[in-house]
Structures are given as structure tokens and as C-alpha cells.
Amino acid sequence: MSNDKIKWDQVEKWVQRAGLKTTWKPYGMPEVLDPFSSRFAEVDPMPKWGIPDKVMISTTITGAFFSKRSNPNQPISVDEIRDSAEECIQAGAPNIHIHVRDAGGFNTLDPQRFHDVITPLRAKYPQTMFDGCLVAVTDEESAVMESTMHMGLFDALPVNTTAICCGDSMFFKAPHVVIKKAALAQAAGCKPIISVYDDGDIDNARRFLVASGLLAKPYYWLILPALPGCAPMHNPQQMVDGLMRMVRSIRDIDADAFILVCAAGRASTYLATFALLLGLHVRVGMEDTLWHFPHRDDVIQRNVEHFLQVKQIASLLGRELMTPAEYRQAIGLAPRSAVAKEPAHG
């Protein structure tokens, strides 16, 4: 009948003997399949997944990595950063992650620039949450880190437990820096965000921040893979395996962790979508990626585009955006008053 390996003589013999009928004996009539119960046991045959209805989508405006040479749309000046942040807030972003750049376009810990970006936004949008990377890379920046934390600008602060070569740069936080920054953040009323880039960072966090008893629960983790030198995600299999391994490693330490996954590098929106499927929270925007998609080169034009794109994906997956108040509660911060306190000018 053909060149395949089917024994057609046997097939035809049994077709002649038994016909083409299917063996079928339903025991649950009149329901052929009851999706809610079983005739034989009080069990839910298809239980709901443990995916939280609410999702936090944080938006990061510029970061420290990319320049206008990489993406001409990259916000660099104080006005560009503030305007981009405001677009995202108006579109519903409950949290904004802020870096500022110096006159040359490089990342800086400049209290005045942070003040100039965040203070006007806090006045107009008192419920919006803000966090920012106070990464001190000079003696001068180290000297103003603590006072900047106490300016009232930030609700949370990342603590990077890392030692990597990110791109062509060394990015190393010594244990004493990790420990002291986390302690200072808590003392200033800011939630420490345990920021990890690969597996080793997770174990550093376990040793210095969790097992040490330094941090208070609930723990808040941020996963930033997929950039050069971070957990590699150069194809879908690496993305799935890499994120699952990092999430499992965190859950081994902290079963109830609040986990935020960055839409980073080429993995971009695909990584954010996978995180949403896992019931996690996501960070989007122009700090962590240039691109909307891993297989195309179209760059992000405005941060609000990326936020709305991922917000729509979350909605299609049945997940509703958290309010700032719900986010505060989820990470263990006390409720904010109806009118936020004016940030100090430092």
C-alpha cells in the first residue's frame, strides 16, 4: 500500500473483523467529562493554578548600560528621564525605577539629579512607588549614599549581590558593601531588593543577607539575566532552563519570595511573558533591553510603549496590574498616607 513500515495486511484484517469503532464506556453520564467533580471521589479533577491574579509591572527608565549611540531614544537628561517616567505613571505604572546620568551621559549617584527627577513626580503622583540604584563608584558617591537614602525619594533600593563581568566592565560588590548597603536601606525605611544576575549571586544573597538574619521578611528578589556576563539566554531553551533554575534556587531559600524578573537583553518581552506565566512579577523598560522582541531588531522608542505592551500581555493572561498600595503591601511596607510627605531637598 505504501513504502512505510505499517503491516497493512494485519491492519486490514482487523478492520474487517472489528470495523473502525472506538472502545468507549462512559461512567459519568449524562456528563461525558465533568470538569468540576468525579463520580468516584470528592476531588477537583482540574484544580486552578496557584497564579496570583495581581501582577506588579515596574518600569525602568534609563539604567546605566545603554547610550544614545545604542538607542537614540535612550533618556539621558534629567528632563528626558522625568518626562519618560511621567508617561509611564500616567499609563498606570505602579513603580518607577530611576537612574540618573551626568552631563556626559554616564550613570551617577548625584543627589541633586535624583531630587530633580523624583520630587516633582512625587508631588503630582503621591501614591506612585520609586526605587533606584544608588551604585557608588567613587569615594564622593560613597560619602553621599546614606544621606541620599534619607532624602525621602525612594521606597525601595536594589542591593546587588554580584561579582560579574557585565559586557566589558567588571561589576563587583564586596561582601561588606552588600551588607552595609542593605542595613542602611532598611534603616532609611527603604525595602532592600535582592538583585541577582546569575546563580552565584543567589548564593551570595543567601549567605550575607538571608542566613545572616540581616533582612526582614518578606524578601524581595529581582532577577536580571540575559545581558552579557549574566545568566545566558541566547535561545528559548536557555531562557526557560535559566529562569527556572534561578527561580527554584530562590524558592529553596525563600518559598514565599516576591520575585521580579527583568525583561532583559535579547530575551526581552519573551522573558517577561514567561515570568508572567510562572506567576511572577516583571520589570520592563530601557535600562534592561533595547528591543521589543528577541528575533527582531526594532528598538524601543519610548518606555511607555514597552510598559503597555507587557501590561496587555498580562491582561490577556488574566493578570491584573497591582496598584501602588497593593505593591507596598506585597513587599511588606506600611501604607502610605493619602498625601505623601514632601521629599527633603538634599
Steps between C-alpha positions, in 0.01 A plus 500: 500500500797731565870499584441547875555229762135445585387138474202584289384143462445481876336842509255404225428162664394667825307770324298222335449320832433794735421798279615851588311549824669641813478328837311744718314435825411818688426465873407861568189543289327727427838685516761337283762704686406695812760779533411567865465162668524121465231238547747297703679749728449844651793656314550788261609335174648820357603728789576866442866592476659692784560807283434832676238717333703816560832581338744782563652646185789729583638736237865592485571819310867506401736294718878508474571282197386649170581827329330696223750338264336163577147639499448864392182503708680431829402758767817666628429850630304572816209633294497195271505259794228685688276537193535132410421400858190720500371340180525160667331619820212646299467165321460326836850389602493446878879516539777692327866399519730801472860548399643840412780590260769767521571763235703246303218246502654268759321354799547710813395508864416870501251593774399821321417318177297238686318782677432682173349186343301353787382791715269656235359155421437424868312829534274420202466123560535446876398133492750391233792292627861576412818300532848566367849359480720706726818343365798689639808462281710786641598612850282808456195290410567261787504795739152619397329160469350495850378860491343439157307205643353733764376761251158334490521430128510120497267228626739216415867462408671217312791325670708319236663188643721461196849455360481477121644635176197678358581573138860620506477639855565344839203531735594392852331564833723391786327326793547798731335728241206262455443469873540868585283625212220261595518613863500868403202451268295335774596772749380762250162325465578371150428139406821324390459328163735202474627539144656194337650448155605134512499194728798611707326825592212302650735311728676824598161639599423185697823527696525871566139623509265212581681238710674783686160624620570852373189543284143498621234295322337508253813475287494679167708357214577644159635275223696672223636240255566502124751787485860413407662342807167427670311168490503429123175492305607480136209280390161391634636185666762699692234751600268236642772291666684805635200676650361178648833422665529849650141500623540153654822609672323801650199292606737254671612793716168678526184315398286813526734741321369798306688457169533767232647391162656753264411494131872506427726480199389319186263285707303819563120469482519122461672474838239729657221287350655181638528663842131598483411139416687389814299741716796733555525878471690685228712805430498659155666796335815640351746421777496127432443467125505682169251275326136401506567147371792255506486418129466853359704820513227761552602703805277643768401855413348599837486328834124532513476283184675213671295541817170495310611203289574286807195631685284377210671159505435476874134589445464236228641248749235599754731700727402844623747780570570571867434842640785673682323428831471130418866491404602665829304238691648213297858599584429572865501880508257693714215679318575846370280782623258653252745785445864400492754700694695751290848355437785683667726704275850362542 
